Amino acid sequence: TFDLVESQCLGQTACSINPKNEVFGDPCPGNDKWVSIAMRCSDRYMQKDYVMDHEVSKLVTSDAYSFGAWIKPMPVVTSTGAAATKVMTIAAFGTSIMNKETKMNLGVIQYKGTGPKGEAYYYDENILDVKPKYASGKFMELSAGEWAHVFVTIDADNNGVFYVNAQPVQTFTTASRPDKTGSGLFTVGMGYGDNYVPKEFNLGMIDNVAVYNENLSASMVEKVA
């Protein structure tokens, strides 16, 4: 319910959602239900620490590219110290052209932390989450408070590799690329939601963000890590 309301109303001066089962589903058949929503305007995002440099997208002119960064996540906890969960954006390519043919998230590295642990992964709206795994098949966890290098390479044939600390930990296939039309977006430490609302702010540190207009080989990734 929260995600649906956020996607329809966040960033709008007014919105309307039909509270029907066809929209929200019906988790409690036979019972009457209602929707109560309270929202307030806020400029808190102006106090967050992030970088926007949309000129970066214009520099990615080939169909092969690579990008990544060093990250040092902070533990995700509540005000009482209990473990909490938060999704954070490390670096993201998007577009300011919004219509039925375009997607906002064209290439994103994110970190999802729960308490002192978390996982970094690649995401775009064509393939969703690409999460690194050990050879055993278990998802790879990172520790808060420790530096890790996360990096993505995608070649001209749509073959992608996700690296953690210069080790290839997951492969994928995607046709998604940064926007080359001049309308591209690039952010560090923050992602855009629907209607260009800033969200998913990073907790922790990000360093040595790098974008390459080519598909780096494994040996080159090791050199930049």
N, C-alpha and C positions, 0 to 999 in steps of 0.2 A: 504494500500500500504506500509506504513512504517513497519508494523509488518511482512509483507511478505518479504520485502527486508532485514530486520534485521535477520529474521530466516535463510535466505539463505546466507547472506554475512558477518554478524558480526562475527569476530574472524577468518575469512579466509584471506589468502594472495591473493586469486582471487576467483571470483564467476561469474556465468552466469545465467541470468533470461530471459526467453522468454517473451517479452512484448505483450502477446496476451490476448484477452478477456477471454479465458479459464483459464488464470492464475490470472488476476487481476479483472475479472468481466467487465461489460459494463454499467457504470452509465449514460453514455450519448450516447445512440444509434444513429448511423448515423453520428457521429462526429469523425474526426481523432484524435488520441491520441498518446502521446509519454511518455517515462519515462526518467527522468534525475536524476542521482544519484551522490552525492558527499559525500565521506567518508574520514576520516583521522585517522591515528593511534594515540592512546592516552594511557598514563599510569595513567590517573587520578584515576582509581580504587585503585591504590597503596596508595593514600592519604586518602582513606575512612576508616571509623572505623568499622571493623567487625571482627568476629572470625571464624576460620576454625578448627574443631577438628574431623577429620574423624574417629578417634578411637571410637567415641561414637556409631556409627552404629554397631560396632562389639559387643557392650555390650547388644544390644537389641536382645536377642536370642529366645524369646518366640513369640507366635503369638498375645499376648496381650501386649500392651504398652501404655504409657501415656507421654505427654510432654507439656510444657508451660512456661510462663514467666510473670513477671510484665513489663508493658510498660508505657512509658510516652511520647506520640507523641508530636511533635512540629507542629504548624500551617503550612499548605502548602500554600505558597504565592509566587507571582512573585517578581522580584526586585523592582517593584513599589508598592507592598503591596496588589495587587489584588489577590483574591482567585484563587488557581490553584489546580490541582488534581495530585496525585502521589500514585503509589502502592509501598509498602515497605515490605520487608521480615523481619519477626521477628525471626523465627527459621525454618530450613528446612532440611529434609532428602532427599538425592538424590543418584544417582549412577554414577560411572565412566564408566560403561559398556553401550555403546550406539549401539543398533542394533534394528531391527524391533520388537523384542520381549520385549524390556525393555522401561521404561519410566524414564525421568529425575527426575520429581517431585513426590516423593513417599509419602511425608507427609509434608505439609507446613502450618505455621500460618502466615498470612499476615495482613497488615493494609492498607486500602485505605483511604487517607485523602483528603478532599476538604476544603480549608480554615481552619477554627477553629474546624471543625467536621470531623468525619471519622467513619469507621467501621472495626472491626477486624473479620477475618473469617478463616476457615480451607479450604485447597485446596489440592487435588492430581489429577493426570491426569486420574483417573478412574471416578471421580464424579464431578470434577470442584469445584465451590465455595459452601461452606456451611456457609451461613450467619445467624447470630443470629437474632431472632425476639422476639418482645414482644408477650404476649398472644393475643393482638389485631391483630397480623399479621404484624404490622409495623416493619421494620428493625430497629435494635438497633444501635443508634449512640453513639460514645464516644467523649469526649471533649478533644481537644488538651490542653496540659499543666496539665492534671490530670492523676494520676496513675490508672491503671486498670490491673487486673489479667486475663490473657487469658490462657485457658488450654483445652487440648484434651485428651480423653480417648477412646481406641478402644479395645474391648474384642476379644477373640479367635474365636467368631462366626461372626466377621465383623461388630458388632454393635458399632457405635461411638457416643460420646456425646461431644458437644462443650460447654464450661463453660466460663462465664464472671463474674468476682468477685464472684466465687464459686457458681454461679447460673447456672443450666443447661438451656441453651437458644436455643439449636437446637440438634436434633438427625439425624443420617445419617447411611448409610451402605456402607462399602468399603472393598475391598479385598487387598488394597495397604498396604505394610509394608516396613519398612527400609530394605535395602540390607544387608543380612546376609552372603554374599559370601566373604567379605573382601574388596569389591570394593565400599562400601558405602561411602557417603559424608554426613557431617553435618556442617551446617553453622548457625551463629547467626548474624543478621543485614545485611545479603546479600543473594541473591539467584543467582543460575546459570541459564543463558539462554541456548539456543542451542549452541553447540560447546564450552560449559563450559565458556562462557563469563560472568564475574561478572556483576550483575545488581540488580535493586530494592533495593538500599542501604537504610538503615533506617535513618529517621530524628527523632531525639529525643533520649530517653534513654530506655535501656533494662536492667533488673536486675533479679536476682534469676532464671536464666534459669534452668529448671529441666527436667530430662528424667528418666522414671521408666520402668523397665522390667516387668511390670504388668499393669493390668487394674485397676486403682484406683477407689474406690467407691466414691459416692458423699460426704460421711462424711470425707474421706481421702482428697479429693480435697479441702474441706473447711479448713482442718488443714494446708495444704501447701500454701493456698492462703494468 
